[in-house]
């Protein structure tokens, strides 16, 4: 699928994003799966990295804007992400000569390009004093649409998000909210790997599926609530993963697929 520069949306947020914040970004981007929408971000850790990765996992193009020249990979831990973006037909762009280092003042300058390339900006998580808030202000100055993903009220990284929402930013909890805000229509319906309203869930899996409905659950939590024998539960969970109903993350935590 080609990169449609008429359908670009930026995702920005904390470098030290919470598990819930990252999952929220993944969920919303997965709602846009297989469309021609392009995800723009800054190739930093946290929300940026999750946004780029989720875009590629959902067959979307992505553009990374860096705060240095091409001689540098920053942060160095994102080297594989740089390579993936290139392999998947995305783009990495910069306004700097190759030898320019990624020094502090260049990151806020980089943000104006992230937001300027995009018709709207989605803030994943942001503290009251953060680069994401700078991006939010740039979005408004550039006449773009500002959107925010709500999060836990006791998370310091959502304080900036709720300030933006109170000031009039649009709340987004699913991909459709982005489409509505930007006035975009897509020729194919939004696709999800697992849609609980349309997918036929086997009665054998339904008790497990319902337990994981609100938040991820550990193996022990699922077993305690279902009273299913260990071997049988292991088989069910494996089959559900193969069917694309759930997925396993770190530490034997299971969550629904989007």
C-alpha positions in Angstrom: 0.0 0.0 0.0 1.4 3.4 -0.9 1.9 6.2 1.5 -1.0 8.7 1.3 0.3 12.1 2.4 -3.3 13.4 2.4 -4.1 11.1 5.4 -1.3 11.7 7.9 -1.9 11.7 11.7 0.7 12.2 14.3 1.0 10.2 17.6 3.1 11.8 20.4 3.6 11.2 24.1 5.8 10.4 27.0 9.1 8.5 26.6 8.3 6.8 29.9 4.8 5.7 28.9 2.8 3.4 31.1 1.7 -0.1 30.0 -1.9 1.2 29.7 -0.8 4.2 27.7 1.1 2.1 25.2 -1.9 -0.4 24.9 -4.2 2.5 24.2 -2.1 3.7 21.3 -1.9 0.1 20.0 -5.6 -0.3 20.2 -6.5 2.9 18.4 -3.9 2.3 15.6 -5.1 -1.3 15.1 -8.6 0.1 14.4 -7.1 1.8 11.3 -5.6 -1.5 10.0 -5.2 -1.9 6.3 -6.2 1.7 5.4 -4.0 4.2 3.6 -3.6 6.3 6.7 0.0 7.2 7.6 1.3 7.4 11.2 3.8 10.1 11.9 5.9 10.3 15.1 9.4 11.2 16.4 11.2 7.9 16.6 11.8 8.3 20.4 11.2 5.7 23.0 7.8 5.2 24.6 4.7 6.4 22.7 6.7 7.3 19.6 8.2 3.8 19.2 4.9 2.1 19.9 3.2 4.2 17.3 5.7 3.3 14.6 5.7 -0.3 15.5 1.9 -0.6 15.7 1.6 1.1 12.3 3.8 -1.5 10.6 2.1 -4.4 12.4 -1.2 -3.2 11.1 -0.1 -2.7 7.5 0.0 1.1 7.7 2.8 3.4 6.4 4.8 5.4 9.0 7.1 8.4 8.9 9.7 9.0 11.6 11.0 12.6 12.1 14.4 12.7 13.8 16.2 15.4 15.7 19.6 14.8 14.2 21.4 14.1 11.0 21.4 10.6 9.4 24.8 9.9 10.8 23.2 9.3 14.2 20.6 6.7 15.4 19.0 8.1 18.5 18.2 6.5 20.8 20.6 3.7 19.8 18.1 1.1 21.1 15.8 2.0 18.2 18.2 0.9 15.5 16.0 -2.0 14.7 13.0 0.3 14.4 14.8 2.5 11.9 15.6 -0.6 9.8 12.0 -1.9 10.0 10.6 1.4 8.8 12.9 1.3 5.8 12.0 -2.3 5.1 8.3 -1.6 5.3 8.4 1.2 2.8 8.1 4.0 5.4 10.3 7.1 5.6 12.7 8.7 8.1 13.1 12.5 7.5 15.2 15.2 9.1 15.9 18.9 8.4 19.5 18.5 9.6 22.8 17.8 7.8 24.0 14.2 8.3 26.7 15.3 10.8 24.3 17.2 13.2 24.1 15.6 16.6 20.8 14.9 18.5 21.2 17.6 21.1 18.5 18.8 23.4 17.2 22.0 21.7 16.7 20.1 18.4 13.9 17.9 19.8 11.3 20.7 20.2 12.3 22.0 16.7 11.7 18.4 15.4 8.2 18.5 16.9 7.0 21.2 14.6 7.7 19.0 11.7 5.9 16.0 13.2 2.8 18.1 13.7 3.2 20.1 10.5 3.3 16.9 8.4 0.0 15.7 10.0 -3.6 16.8 9.6 -4.1 16.0 13.3 -2.1 15.0 16.4 -3.1 12.4 18.9 -1.5 12.8 22.4 -1.0 9.4 24.1 0.4 10.4 27.4 1.9 13.7 28.5 3.0 15.3 31.8 2.2 19.0 32.4 5.7 19.9 31.3 6.7 17.7 28.4 7.6 17.6 24.8 4.2 16.3 24.0 2.6 19.5 25.3 4.9 21.4 23.1 3.6 19.3 20.2 0.0 20.0 21.2 0.6 23.7 21.2 2.3 23.5 17.8 -0.7 21.5 16.5 -3.1 24.3 17.5 -0.8 27.1 16.1 -0.6 25.2 12.8 -4.4 25.0 12.6 -4.4 21.2 12.9 -6.8 19.0 14.9 -5.7 18.1 18.5 -6.9 14.8 19.9 -6.1 13.0 23.2 -6.3 9.5 24.6 -7.7 9.5 28.2 -5.9 7.5 30.8 -5.7 6.8 34.5 -6.3 9.9 36.5 -3.6 9.0 39.0 -0.9 8.7 36.4 1.4 11.8 36.3 1.7 11.3 32.5 -2.0 11.9 32.0 -2.1 15.3 33.8 -1.2 17.1 30.6 -3.7 15.0 28.6 -6.6 16.0 30.9 -5.5 19.7 30.8 -5.7 19.5 27.0 -9.1 17.8 27.1 -10.5 20.5 29.5 -9.2 23.1 27.1 -11.1 21.7 24.2 -9.1 18.9 22.7 -11.1 16.0 21.2 -11.2 12.8 23.1 -10.4 9.6 21.1 -10.9 6.1 22.4 -11.0 4.3 19.0 -9.9 4.7 15.5 -13.3 5.9 14.3 -12.9 9.0 16.5 -9.9 10.1 14.5 -11.7 9.5 11.2 -14.7 11.5 12.5 -12.5 14.4 13.8 -10.6 14.7 10.5 -13.6 14.1 8.3 -12.1 11.1 6.6 -13.9 8.2 5.1 -12.3 4.9 4.0 -13.4 2.7 1.2 -13.1 -0.5 3.3 -14.6 -0.8 6.8 -12.2 -0.5 9.8 -10.8 -3.9 10.3 -9.9 -5.6 13.5 -8.1 -8.9 14.0 -10.7 -9.8 16.6 -14.1 -8.1 16.7 -16.2 -9.5 19.6 -19.4 -8.2 18.0 -19.0 -10.1 14.7 -16.7 -13.0 15.4 -18.3 -16.3 16.4 -16.7 -17.1 19.8 -16.8 -20.8 20.7 -18.8 -21.5 23.9 -15.7 -23.3 25.2 -13.7 -20.0 25.0 -16.4 -17.6 26.0 -15.9 -17.7 29.8 -12.2 -17.0 29.3 -12.8 -14.3 26.7 -15.3 -12.5 28.9 -12.9 -12.4 31.9 -10.2 -10.7 29.7 -12.7 -8.2 28.4 -11.8 -5.2 30.5 -8.1 -5.6 31.3 -5.3 -8.1 30.8 -5.3 -11.1 33.1 -2.6 -13.5 34.3 -2.9 -17.2 33.9 -3.5 -17.6 37.7 -6.3 -14.9 37.6 -8.0 -16.6 34.7 -7.8 -20.0 36.4 -9.1 -18.6 39.7 -12.2 -17.1 38.0 -13.0 -20.0 35.7 -11.9 -23.0 37.8 -10.6 -24.7 34.7 -8.0 -27.4 35.1 -4.4 -26.3 34.3 -3.9 -28.6 31.3 -7.3 -27.7 29.8 -6.8 -24.0 30.4 -3.4 -24.1 28.7 -4.9 -25.8 25.7 -7.7 -23.2 25.5 -5.4 -20.2 25.8 -3.1 -21.6 23.1 -6.1 -22.3 20.7 -7.4 -18.8 21.4 -4.0 -17.3 20.5 -3.9 -19.3 17.3 -7.5 -18.1 16.4 -6.4 -14.4 17.0 -8.8 -13.9 19.9 -6.1 -13.1 22.5 -2.4 -12.5 22.7 0.2 -13.1 25.5 2.5 -10.4 26.6 5.2 -10.4 29.2 4.9 -12.4 32.4 2.1 -14.6 31.2 -0.4 -11.7 30.9 -3.2 -12.3 28.4 -5.2 -9.6 26.6 -7.8 -9.4 23.9 -6.6 -8.8 20.4 -8.0 -5.8 18.5 
